[in-house]
Amino acid sequence: MHKEFLMGNEAIALGALAAGVNVTAGYPGTPSTEILETIAKRRTTDVYVEWSVNEKAGLEMAAGASISGARCLVTMKQVGLNVASDPLMSLEYIGVEGGLVLVVADDPGPISSQTEQDTRTFGMYSKVPVLDPSSVSEAYHMVQEAFELSERYKTPVILRPTTRIDHGYESIEIADQEEYKNNSPAGYEKDPSRWVIFPRLSFKNHALIEKRNEELSKEFSRYSRNFIRPADGYDGRKAIATNGISYSYTLDALSGNACPEILRVATPFPFPEELAVSFLKDKDEVLCIEELDPVIERALIHVCGKYHLNVRIRGKLTGDIARSGENSVDSVKEAVSGFTGIGLTAASEPVAPPDLPVRPPVLCAGCPHRASFLAVKKAMEGQKCAYCGDIGCYTLGNAHPLDMTDTCLCMGAGINMAQGINRVDPETRTFAFVGDSTFFASGITGVINAFYNQADMTLIVLDNSTTAMTGHQPHPGTGQTLMGDVVEKVSIERVLKAIGLTTVVTADPLCFDQAVETVRRVASEKGVKAIIFKSPCIVRFKPTSPKSSVDADKCIGCRKCINEAGCPALIIKDTKAFIDPSLCTGCALCEAICPVGAISGGGHNE
C-alpha cells in the first residue's frame, strides 16, 4: 500500500484496477471523463480500455465481456445513462457473470450538463443496485465492493459519484500494483437459456430480481458504509438523514457544535430498511439532506407508513431543502440551524471577493466553428431559416453575436429536429449542425432517417478532428484509440455517401468566401445534402499562421469585425479595432469581414 493525492475520478479508476478489472469502456462526458483516461495511463497490459462510439455501445460490449467472465467497468455521465438505458434494463433481467459496474457521474447544478437527473431514481426504476460514495477515499473502496456485489448477485451495479466527488481531491491509501486482484476470465460458454431474453425468461427473472432486492435491503442494513452516527452533545428527538457529498457538508456544518444523530445512506437502492427502522424508532422529526431527487425522504416516509412510526420526515418535499441545484456547507448550516435550533454561524465573516469582469462562455479565438457559423449566416442572409444545434463546443453558436443555434436538445437530436421543423413549415430552410464526435455517437441514425423519409435539409458537420468539449479525446474519425493504437480512420464523407447522399462537400471554413459560396450552392439543392466543414481544433492543433493586425489609419471604427465575429481577440482601443496578439491565431476571419480592408497579415486571407 502507498499514499497518493488523487482526484475522485483517478481514485475510482485505480480502485477498479485494484479490483482486477479486465475490460473498460465509456463515452467522454464531464464529470466522468478522467476515469477512463486514468485507466489508460495506469493500466497493466492485460487491461483493455476503449472510448466507445456512445454509452450504449460501451455497455453492450462490456455485457459480452462480462458473460465471458471478465470484470468490466463502463463510465458515463447522467445523461449518458439515457443512451445506455436500453441495454441496462434488459441486462438486469438476464444478469451478468463477471462483475459489471457502471460509474454514472451525476452533475447537480447542473455544472456542465443538460439536466439534473438523479441516477438514484433510475436505480429504483431499473431495479439495479446503487452505491453512493461520500468521499474520494470511499469511492476508491466502493468501486471494489461494487465488483464483489455484482458477482455475488449476478447483477450490474451502479456507482453514483457526483461532480464534487469526481473532481474533489484527497490523499488516500491505495494498493500497489502487485496487490491488485488477478481476475482470469473463464471465457464464453454457450447457454441460450440464460443469455437470450425471451419473455418467459424475463418473467421468471423478474420475480427473482424482486426477491434478490429484498435480500439486498437486509444486507445493506448491515453494510458498514450504511450507519447511524451517534448524537454528540444533542439530546433532542430530532435527527438527520443524508448521503453522498451532503454527508460531508453536514459534518462540516456541525463541526465544533452539538450534533444530532445522523443516518448516513450509502445504498439508496435497495434502501437499508431495517437500519432505517432502528434509526426512526425514537425520533419525532428527521431532516433529509440530499441533492436532486428526494430519494431518502421518500424512502423514510415509506418506512414510517409501513411500520406505523409517528415521525415527521422533512426535506425537499416540505421545502426545508432546495428542490434543485447543489447543496453547500452554508446551505446545510442554514437548514440544520432552522431544523434543530443549534446556532450555526461561520467562524468568521467572509471577505467579499473583488468584482471580476464578466466572462460569458465563448468560442476560442480562431475556432473554426465561428467561421462555419458565419459562412452559413452570410449565405442565408434574408431567408427564413432554422438552425438546429447539438451538444458540443459549437452549442456556443447560440451566443451573441453569432445567434446561430435555435434548438439544442440532446446528442444527435438536431438532425431529426431539423426534419420535424421542415415537415410542418416547408418554407423554413433547415440546417442541422453536428460535431464529428457526435456524428459518430448519435448522428448517423438521424441522417439515415432523413434520407429514407425524403427530408429537405442541410447537414453541417463541424469536423475539428477531436472531441473538444470534454478534453480532446479521440473518436473513430481521428485514427487513434484510447490505448494509443493507430487505426484506419472512419471517413464521414464516405459514410454519408454510403447512406445515399449525392451531395457531400468538404470545405475549409477559414477560406471564408469559398465557404459562403459552398453553402449557397449546396443549400439550394433539394433533399438531404451535407457540408463537412473540416478544420482542426485550435487548442489541439496549434496554428503556425502569422497573426492578423489592424491598420489603425484604415480602420473606420465601424466595429463590424467585433459585432459579427465575436472573437475574444478583437477589442476596441482608442475607438479603433485592435487585435490582441496573445490571443490571435491568424485565422484571418476578421480580415474577410472587414469592409475597408483594414485588417491583414493572417494565414487564410485570400
C-alpha positions in Angstrom: 0.0 0.0 0.0 1.1 3.6 -0.6 -0.5 7.1 -0.4 -1.4 9.3 -3.3 -3.1 12.6 -3.6 -5.9 11.8 -6.1 -8.8 13.3 -7.9 -12.0 11.3 -7.3 -12.1 10.0 -10.8 -8.5 8.9 -10.5 -9.4 7.1 -7.3 -12.3 5.3 -9.0 -10.0 4.2 -11.9 -7.3 2.9 -9.5 -9.9 1.2 -7.4 -11.2 -0.6 -10.5 -7.7 -1.7 -11.4 -7.1 -2.9 -7.9 -10.3 -5.0 -8.2 -8.9 -6.8 -11.2 -10.9 -5.1 -13.9 -10.3 -6.7 -17.3 -12.4 -4.6 -19.8 -13.3 -0.9 -19.5 -15.3 1.3 -21.9 -17.3 4.5 -21.9 -18.0 7.8 -23.7 -16.4 11.0 -22.6 -18.6 13.3 -20.6 -17.9 15.7 -17.7 -17.7 14.9 -14.8 -16.8 11.3 -15.6 -14.1 11.6 -18.3 -10.9 11.2 -16.3 -11.8 7.7 -15.1 -11.0 6.0 -18.4 -8.2 8.4 -19.1 -6.5 7.3 -15.8 -7.1 3.7 -16.6 -5.4 4.2 -20.0 -2.4 5.7 -18.3 -2.1 3.4 -15.3 -3.4 0.0 -16.6 -1.4 -3.2 -16.9 -1.0 -4.5 -20.4 -3.8 -7.1 -20.0 -6.5 -4.4 -19.2 -8.5 -3.3 -22.3 -9.8 0.2 -22.4 -11.8 2.0 -25.2 -13.7 5.1 -25.9 -16.9 3.6 -27.4 -18.9 5.5 -30.0 -21.6 6.0 -27.4 -22.6 4.7 -24.0 -25.0 2.1 -25.4 -22.2 0.6 -27.5 -19.9 0.6 -24.5 -22.3 -1.1 -22.2 -23.2 -3.7 -24.8 -19.6 -4.5 -25.4 -19.0 -4.8 -21.7 -22.0 -7.1 -21.4 -20.5 -9.5 -23.9 -17.2 -9.4 -22.0 -19.0 -10.0 -18.7 -20.8 -13.1 -19.8 -17.4 -14.4 -20.8 -16.2 -13.9 -17.2 -14.4 -10.6 -17.4 -14.7 -7.9 -14.8 -16.0 -4.8 -16.6 -16.3 -1.1 -15.9 -18.4 1.3 -18.0 -18.3 5.0 -17.4 -20.6 7.8 -18.4 -22.4 10.9 -17.0 -26.0 11.0 -16.0 -27.4 12.0 -19.5 -25.2 9.2 -20.9 -27.2 6.7 -18.9 -30.2 7.7 -21.0 -28.4 6.4 -24.0 -27.3 3.2 -22.2 -30.7 2.6 -20.6 -32.0 0.2 -23.2 -29.3 -2.4 -22.7 -29.1 -1.8 -19.0 -32.8 -2.5 -18.4 -32.5 -5.8 -20.3 -29.1 -6.7 -18.8 -30.6 -6.5 -15.3 -33.1 -9.2 -16.4 -30.6 -11.7 -17.9 -27.8 -10.9 -15.4 -24.0 -11.0 -15.6 -21.2 -13.4 -15.0 -18.1 -11.3 -14.4 -18.7 -8.3 -12.2 -20.1 -5.3 -14.2 -20.0 -1.9 -12.7 -21.4 1.3 -14.3 -20.0 4.5 -13.0 -22.6 7.1 -13.6 -21.5 10.6 -12.6 -24.4 12.9 -11.6 -24.0 16.6 -12.0 -26.0 18.7 -9.5 -26.2 22.3 -10.5 -26.0 21.3 -13.3 -22.5 22.5 -13.9 -21.8 21.0 -17.3 -24.9 19.1 -18.3 -28.3 19.5 -19.9 -30.2 18.1 -16.9 -30.0 17.5 -13.2 -31.4 13.9 -13.4 -30.8 11.7 -10.4 -29.3 8.2 -11.0 -30.6 7.0 -7.7 -34.1 7.3 -9.1 -33.0 5.4 -12.2 -31.6 2.7 -10.0 -35.1 2.1 -8.4 -36.8 2.2 -11.8 -34.3 -0.3 -13.4 -34.1 -2.4 -10.2 -30.2 -2.1 -10.3 -28.4 -1.6 -7.0 -26.8 1.8 -6.5 -23.8 2.7 -4.3 -23.3 6.4 -3.4 -19.9 7.5 -2.1 -19.3 10.4 0.2 -15.6 11.0 -0.3 -12.7 10.3 -2.7 -11.4 7.6 -0.4 -14.8 5.9 -0.2 -15.2 6.0 -4.0 -11.9 4.1 -4.2 -13.1 1.3 -1.9 -16.7 1.3 -3.1 -15.9 0.5 -6.7 -14.1 -2.6 -5.5 -17.0 -3.6 -3.3 -19.3 -3.0 -6.3 -17.5 -5.7 -8.3 -17.9 -8.2 -5.4 -21.6 -7.3 -5.1 -22.1 -7.6 -8.8 -20.6 -11.1 -9.0 -22.3 -12.4 -5.8 -25.7 -11.4 -7.0 -25.1 -11.7 -10.8 -26.3 -8.2 -11.4 -24.9 -4.9 -12.9 -24.2 -2.4 -10.1 -24.2 1.4 -10.4 -21.6 3.5 -8.6 -23.0 7.1 -8.5 -20.5 9.7 -7.6 -21.4 13.4 -8.1 -19.3 16.2 -9.5 -17.8 17.2 -6.1 -16.6 13.6 -5.6 -15.4 13.1 -9.1 -13.4 16.4 -9.1 -12.5 16.6 -5.4 -9.1 15.6 -4.2 -7.9 13.6 -1.2 -4.7 11.9 0.0 -5.6 8.2 0.3 -4.1 4.8 0.8 -4.2 2.7 -2.4 -2.9 -0.7 -3.4 0.4 -1.3 -5.0 0.2 -2.9 -8.5 1.4 -6.3 -7.1 -1.5 -6.2 -4.7 -4.1 -6.0 -7.5 -6.6 -8.8 -7.7 -5.9 -11.1 -10.6 -9.2 -12.0 -12.4 -8.8 -14.5 -15.2 -11.9 -14.8 -17.3 -13.1 -18.3 -17.9 -14.2 -17.5 -21.4 -17.6 -17.7 -23.1 -19.8 -20.7 -22.6 -22.8 -21.1 -24.9 -26.1 -21.0 -22.8 -29.1 -19.5 -24.8 -31.4 -20.4 -21.8 -29.5 -17.8 -19.8 -28.4 -15.1 -22.3 -31.4 -14.9 -24.7 -34.1 -12.5 -23.3 -37.3 -14.2 -24.3 -40.5 -13.2 -22.4 -40.5 -16.5 -20.4 -37.0 -15.8 -19.1 -37.9 -12.2 -18.2 -41.0 -13.3 -16.3 -39.0 -15.8 -14.3 -36.1 -13.5 -13.6 -38.3 -10.5 -12.7 -39.6 -12.5 -9.7 -36.0 -13.4 -8.8 -34.9 -9.8 -9.0 -37.6 -8.6 -6.6 -36.7 -11.4 -4.1 -33.0 -10.5 -4.5 -33.6 -6.8 -3.8 -35.4 -7.7 -0.6 -32.4 -9.7 0.4 -30.1 -6.8 -0.6 -32.1 -4.4 1.5 -31.4 -6.6 4.6 -27.8 -7.0 3.6 -27.4 -3.3 3.1 -28.7 -2.7 6.6 -25.6 -4.4 7.8 -23.3 -2.9 5.2 -20.6 -0.9 7.0 -21.0 2.2 4.8 -24.6 2.5 5.9 -24.5 3.6 9.5 -26.1 5.7 12.3 -23.7 8.3 13.6 -24.5 8.8 17.3 -25.5 12.2 18.6 -22.8 14.3 20.3 -23.9 16.9 22.8 -27.5 16.9 21.5 -30.3 15.2 23.4 -33.3 16.2 21.3 -35.6 13.8 19.4 -34.7 15.3 16.0 -32.2 13.7 13.6 -30.7 14.0 10.2 -30.6 11.5 7.2 -28.2 12.2 4.4 -25.9 10.8 1.7 -23.0 11.4 -0.6 -21.3 14.8 -0.6 -24.1 16.2 1.5 -23.0 13.9 4.4 -19.6 15.6 4.3 -21.2 19.0 4.1 -23.3 18.1 7.2 -20.3 17.1 9.2 -18.5 20.3 8.2 -21.6 22.4 9.1 -21.8 20.8 12.6 -18.1 20.8 13.3 -17.4 22.2 16.8 -21.2 22.2 17.6 -23.7 19.9 19.2 -24.6 17.2 16.6 -27.8 15.2 16.3 -27.9 11.6 15.4 -27.2 11.1 11.6 -28.3 8.3 9.3 -25.8 8.0 6.5 -27.2 6.2 3.5 -24.6 4.7 1.1 -27.0 2.5 -0.8 -30.1 4.5 -1.9 -31.3 1.4 -3.7 -32.2 -1.1 -2.4 -32.8 1.0 0.7 -31.5 -0.3 4.1 -34.9 -0.6 5.6 -34.1 -2.4 8.8 -31.4 0.1 9.6 -33.8 2.9 8.9 -36.4 1.5 11.3 -33.9 1.3 14.2 -32.9 4.9 13.4 -36.5 6.2 13.3 -38.0 4.4 16.3 -37.3 7.1 19.0 -37.5 10.2 16.8 -40.0 13.0 16.4 -38.6 14.6 13.2 -36.0 13.8 10.7 -34.4 16.3 8.2 -33.3 14.7 4.9 -30.3 16.5 3.4 -29.7 15.3 -0.2 -29.2 16.7 -3.7 -31.6 16.4 -6.6 -34.5 14.0 -6.0 -36.0 13.4 -2.5 -34.9 9.7 -2.6 -34.0 9.3 1.1 -37.0 11.4 2.1 -39.5 9.3 0.2 -37.9 6.1 1.4 -38.2 7.2 5.0 -41.8 8.3 4.5 -42.5 4.8 3.1 -40.8 3.2 6.1 -42.8 5.3 8.6 -46.0 4.3 6.9 -45.1 0.6 6.6 -44.1 0.3 10.3 -46.6 2.8 11.7 -44.0 5.2 13.0 -45.2 8.6 14.0 -42.2 10.5 12.7 -42.4 13.7 10.6 -40.0 13.5 7.7 -38.8 16.8 6.3 -36.6 17.7 3.3 -37.3 18.7 -0.2 -41.0 17.8 -0.2 -41.6 20.1 2.7 -39.4 23.0 1.4 -36.7 22.6 4.0 -34.1 21.7 1.4 -33.8 23.3 -2.0 -35.5 21.1 -4.7 -32.9 21.8 -7.3 -29.2 22.6 -7.6 -26.3 21.8 -5.4 -26.1 21.8 -1.6 -23.2 23.6 0.1 -21.9 23.8 3.7 -23.6 27.2 4.0 -27.0 25.9 2.8 -26.7 22.9 5.1 -25.9 25.2 8.0 -29.0 27.2 7.4 -31.2 24.2 7.1 -29.8 22.4 10.1 -29.9 25.5 12.2 -33.5 26.1 11.4 -34.4 22.5 12.0 -32.6 21.8 15.3 -32.3 25.3 16.8 -28.5 24.8 17.0 -26.9 28.2 16.3 -24.6 27.5 13.4 -22.6 30.5 12.2 -19.5 31.0 10.1 -16.2 31.0 12.1 -15.6 34.5 10.7 -17.3 36.9 8.4 -16.5 36.1 4.8 -14.4 38.6 3.0 -16.2 40.0 0.0 -14.3 39.0 -3.2 -13.3 41.7 -5.6 -15.5 42.4 -8.6 -14.4 40.4 -11.5 -15.0 41.0 -15.2 -17.9 39.1 -16.7 -16.6 36.3 -18.8 -19.5 34.6 -20.7 -18.8 31.3 -22.4 -17.4 31.9 -25.9 -15.8 30.0 -28.7 -12.0 30.2 -28.6 -10.2 32.8 -30.7 -9.5 31.2 -34.0 -12.1 28.4 -33.5 -13.1 27.2 -37.0 -16.7 26.7 -35.8 -17.1 30.5 -35.7 -16.2 30.7 -39.4 -18.6 27.8 -40.2 -21.5 29.6 -38.5 -20.7 32.9 -40.1 -20.5 31.3 -43.5 -23.9 29.8 -43.2 -25.3 33.0 -41.7 -23.9 35.2 -44.5 -25.0 32.7 -47.2 -28.6 32.5 -45.9 -29.0 36.2 -45.1 -32.5 37.4 -45.6 -34.0 33.9 -45.8 -36.2 32.2 -43.2 -34.0 29.6 -41.6 -33.9 27.3 -38.5 -30.5 26.4 -37.2 -30.7 23.2 -35.1 -27.7 22.7 -32.9 -26.3 19.9 -30.8 -24.1 19.1 -27.8 -20.5 20.2 -28.0 -18.3 23.3 -28.1 -20.5 24.5 -31.0 -23.5 24.9 -28.8 -21.9 28.2 -28.0 -23.0 29.2 -31.5 -26.2 30.4 -29.7 -24.3 33.3 -28.1 -24.4 36.9 -29.4 -23.3 38.0 -32.0 -23.4 34.6 -33.8 -27.0 33.7 -32.8 -26.8 30.5 -34.8 -28.2 27.9 -32.5 -32.0 27.9 -32.4 -32.5 24.5 -30.9 -30.5 22.1 -28.7 -32.0 19.0 -27.1 -29.5 16.2 -26.7 -26.8 14.5 -28.7 -27.8 13.9 -32.3 -31.2 15.4 -31.9 -30.6 18.4 -34.1 -30.6 16.3 -37.2 -34.1 14.9 -36.5 -35.4 18.2 -35.2 -34.5 19.9 -38.4 -36.6 17.3 -40.3 -39.5 17.9 -38.0 -39.4 21.7 -38.4 -39.3 21.4 -42.2 -42.2 18.9 -42.2 -44.5 21.4 -40.5 -43.1 24.6 -42.1 -41.7 23.8 -45.5 -40.9 27.5 -46.1 -38.3 27.4 -43.4 -34.8 26.3 -44.6 -33.5 23.9 -42.0 -29.9 23.3 -41.1 -28.5 20.8 -38.6 -25.1 21.4 -37.0 -23.3 18.4 -35.6 -19.7 17.8 -34.5 -17.5 15.0 -35.8 -17.6 13.0 -32.5 -21.3 13.5 -32.0 -21.9 12.4 -35.7 -20.4 9.0 -34.8 -22.0 8.9 -31.4 -25.6 9.5 -32.4 -25.8 11.5 -35.7 -25.7 8.7 -38.2 -29.1 7.3 -37.4 -30.7 10.8 -37.9 -29.1 11.2 -41.3 -30.4 7.7 -42.3 -33.9 8.7 -41.1 -33.8 11.9 -43.1 -32.6 10.3 -46.3 -35.1 7.4 -46.0 -38.0 9.7 -45.3 -37.0 12.1 -48.1 -36.4 15.2 -45.9 -35.3 18.5 -47.2 -32.5 19.8 -45.0 -28.8 20.7 -45.0 -26.5 18.9 -42.7 -23.4 20.8 -41.5 -20.7 18.5 -40.0 -18.3 20.6 -37.9 -15.2 18.4 -38.1 -12.4 19.6 -35.9 -10.7 16.2 -35.6 -11.3 15.7 -31.9 -13.8 15.6 -29.1 -13.0 19.1 -28.0 -15.7 19.8 -25.4 -14.6 17.1 -22.9 -10.9 17.3 -23.3 -9.8 16.3 -26.8 -10.5 12.6 -26.7 -10.0 10.5 -29.9 -13.0 9.1 -31.9 -13.5 6.9 -35.0 -12.6 9.7 -37.3 -9.2 10.5 -35.7 -7.4 7.3 -36.5 -6.3 6.6 -32.9 -7.7 4.7 -30.0 -7.6 5.5 -26.3 -4.8 2.9 -25.9 -2.8 4.8 -28.5 -3.2 2.4 -31.4 -3.1 3.9 -34.8 -6.1 2.6 -36.8 -7.9 3.3 -40.0 -9.9 6.5 -39.9 -13.7 6.2 -40.4 -14.5 8.7 -43.2 -17.6 10.9 -42.5 -17.8 11.7 -46.2 -17.8 8.0 -47.2 -20.4 7.2 -44.5 -22.7 9.9 -45.8 -22.3 8.8 -49.4 -22.9 5.2 -48.4 -26.2 6.2 -46.8 -27.2 7.6 -50.2 -26.5 11.3 -50.1 -25.3 12.5 -53.5 -24.2 16.0 -52.5 -21.5 15.8 -49.8 -19.0 18.6 -50.0 -15.9 19.1 -47.8 -14.7 22.7 -47.3 -12.4 24.7 -45.1 -14.5 27.3 -43.2 -11.5 29.6 -42.8 -11.4 30.0 -46.6 -14.3 32.2 -45.9 -15.5 33.4 -49.3 -15.4 29.9 -50.7 -17.2 28.6 -47.7 -20.0 31.1 -48.2 -20.4 30.2 -51.8 -20.4 26.5 -50.9 -23.3 27.0 -48.5 -25.3 29.0 -51.1 -24.8 26.3 -53.7 -25.4 23.2 -51.6 -28.4 24.7 -49.6 -30.2 25.5 -52.8 -30.4 21.8 -53.7 -33.4 19.7 -52.7 -33.3 16.7 -50.4 -30.7 15.8 -47.8 -27.3 17.3 -48.6 -24.2 17.8 -46.4 -21.3 20.1 -46.0 -18.3 18.9 -43.9 -16.5 22.0 -42.6 -13.1 20.5 -41.9 -10.6 22.5 -39.9 -8.7 21.3 -36.8 -9.4 22.5 -33.2 -7.3 25.5 -32.5 -6.5 24.2 -29.0 -5.5 20.7 -30.1 -3.5 21.7 -33.2 -1.6 24.9 -32.6 -1.6 27.1 -35.7 1.6 28.3 -37.4 -0.1 31.1 -39.4 1.1 34.7 -38.9 -1.2 36.8 -36.8 -3.6 39.4 -38.1 -3.2 43.0 -37.3 -5.2 46.2 -37.7 -4.0 49.2 -39.7 -5.4 52.0 -37.5 -5.2 54.5 -40.3 -7.5 52.4 -42.4 -9.8 51.4 -39.6 -13.1 53.4 -39.6 -14.2 52.1 -36.2 -17.3 50.5 -37.6 -17.0 47.6 -35.2 -18.2 45.2 -37.9 -15.4 42.7 -37.1 -16.4 42.7 -33.5 -20.2 42.8 -33.9 -20.3 39.9 -36.4 -17.5 37.6 -35.3 -17.4 38.0 -31.5 -13.8 36.8 -31.4 -12.3 37.3 -28.0 -9.0 38.5 -29.6 -10.9 41.6 -31.1 -11.4 44.6 -28.9 -11.8 48.4 -29.3 -8.8 50.5 -28.4 -9.0 54.3 -28.8 -12.1 54.0 -31.0 -10.3 51.6 -33.4 -10.4 47.8 -33.7 -7.4 46.2 -32.1 -6.3 42.5 -32.2 -4.7 41.1 -29.0 -1.6 39.3 -30.4 -1.6 36.9 -27.4 -5.0 35.6 -28.4 -4.9 35.8 -32.2 -4.3 32.6 -34.1 -4.1 34.1 -37.6 -7.3 32.5 -38.8 -8.0 35.7 -40.8 -11.8 35.5 -40.4 -11.8 39.2 -39.3 -9.9 40.1 -42.5 -12.8 38.6 -44.6 -15.3 40.6 -42.6 -13.6 44.0 -42.5 -15.4 46.2 -45.1 -12.4 48.5 -45.7 -9.5 46.1 -45.8 -8.0 47.4 -42.6 -7.1 44.0 -41.2 -4.4 41.9 -42.8 -1.5 39.5 -42.2 -3.3 36.4 -41.2 -2.8 32.9 -42.7 -6.1 32.3 -44.5 -6.5 35.7 -46.3 -7.5 35.2 -49.9 
